[in-house]
């Protein structure tokens, strides 16, 4: 495996991951990163969300390796340092949502090549939760799954969803599917740099917000802006498809913040209600990024996550 860059802020003294390149079967180059632990308790496959990049999860990886778990994370196609899919590198885009499963396949190959100790566990956030549920349905070989605010639906009212699908469809028909959809953030935006802390929808933790601002300013090439009409259309259709599948036979924990405004709380509640043995962790006061929330809220999730892994 060919080494790839891994970034750290100047005052970050934590042990860096080993980043490397992989190539999906359709030729898209992907960046992955492995944090190795000494405990050999198992491994965590970390599925990030839309707009995210591997380095954003370095603090979570440090916590997991301290508990004895190896961590393997990925930059999904179209974001981070993985190949971008359009000449305009700033927009979030996907051809088909099933293409993300090509990335999952390469992640599983890398997990074997890295010798990740078993059992393996899934940790997935937001869009990564959508990709993760589809991967579980396809037989992802994990002992347990933990989801943080999974994108099993997008936070739109039914009428808005119908309008969004219709507009996205028409944009695609007239050759505009590759431009940023209104309401998703402009093509040139970088959320932590262009939104104020007081108005952000991710976290109430000022220190974590400041870290995201510093990272976005230091590593602009890792960030992306709004989603294209095609991404919106494909994402809504994938959420609809997943709502109709049976729940996997895998022990599962899912967290939902009381102040969630990005993904659909109802879709999370619906899935948890029909997932045998699932635990729905409701966190009062939490926003979308519970792993980057204020310490007392973040720690509730982290303790429940570790308990789920250990019980499996």
Steps between C-alpha positions, in 0.01 A plus 500: 500500500638839396525757779275806484520833687350537846464849645543628856472848644832640632403457867363146457735258674285189459630198312411539132321237298665318214314624191514316168339484158263238364323475167137400450406265218381793288836676525416756770795557735411497869690606811480287814669527839586243767560573866655193664436409863696273729212333681373277221138523622368534148464767235263783410408578140427873502255629235504885493223727382459732202763778470725324753860384481706248693685751719176627651470173692856486636385576860243218487760265354739589783232415757425167332863397466551585869223247569678236291311533169668551163321757284469508121341808341435611142455809289195417289527561127438864421633639829808526717809397303320231301436570133244773437233409248448828313730767355360732768672337798303703752159337455391177665389259230422134435404310187303228678479450875594135442844629393582558867479123545798471264690705758380269778636201307844663479480577871439132576794399280718752683380372837619152407830625361564708812430196716233679703431289809152356534225540592422792275243766594335776297494864614310718252394864503233678292546410129735226619199354682309479172798331332546279807141375507524407132832325568350303790215397274765375259677292766761733651697267735466684832397382846314820591403838357489844661340791317524870579213703349479270195362636176210255470292797391571868439330759718236611252122507538322262258394784268853642500643156421270461202594844373870432554479173305308666220740793469804271514350275232428794270848642556648168393280487190621841382866426569521691829533200732865577567448847648448576869137477609357807680481447874790254507764772528664668204768327297772721646386489863682327786251460782724568803650806328176643361263434791518663842537285809173632643307398186667168425300175497783267603613559858483724808863422582696817427835324521397239244355767274827691522689183402280455193557864405878460536502179297286648223727804477821294511389226259250652255563224246341249741170685516200516267201729468138436412353186348400476135144445383608147405631431852174627655289288267709185550514550879123540534439194285751294700338599830164398357641165382662428835176577685350193334772243579497265799724592792830311512557232764781696666498653851456874455517830690377823341521848651261787437543851637193692613614794285565305180416711194697340215380140474149369567435414866186311401689275258744412781218424743319290241806290421595451866144385577523218248860392563502206738716572803577856392573769757387855425708747702317832529737779605327811630670817378716333235516621143615309190864431593464314829861375484607866498246631748562656842680246722204382708293423188789356300600273788148354526530386141859377531423293811198342331706434186775322690244301695339388173834391356601317819169316522554356153 
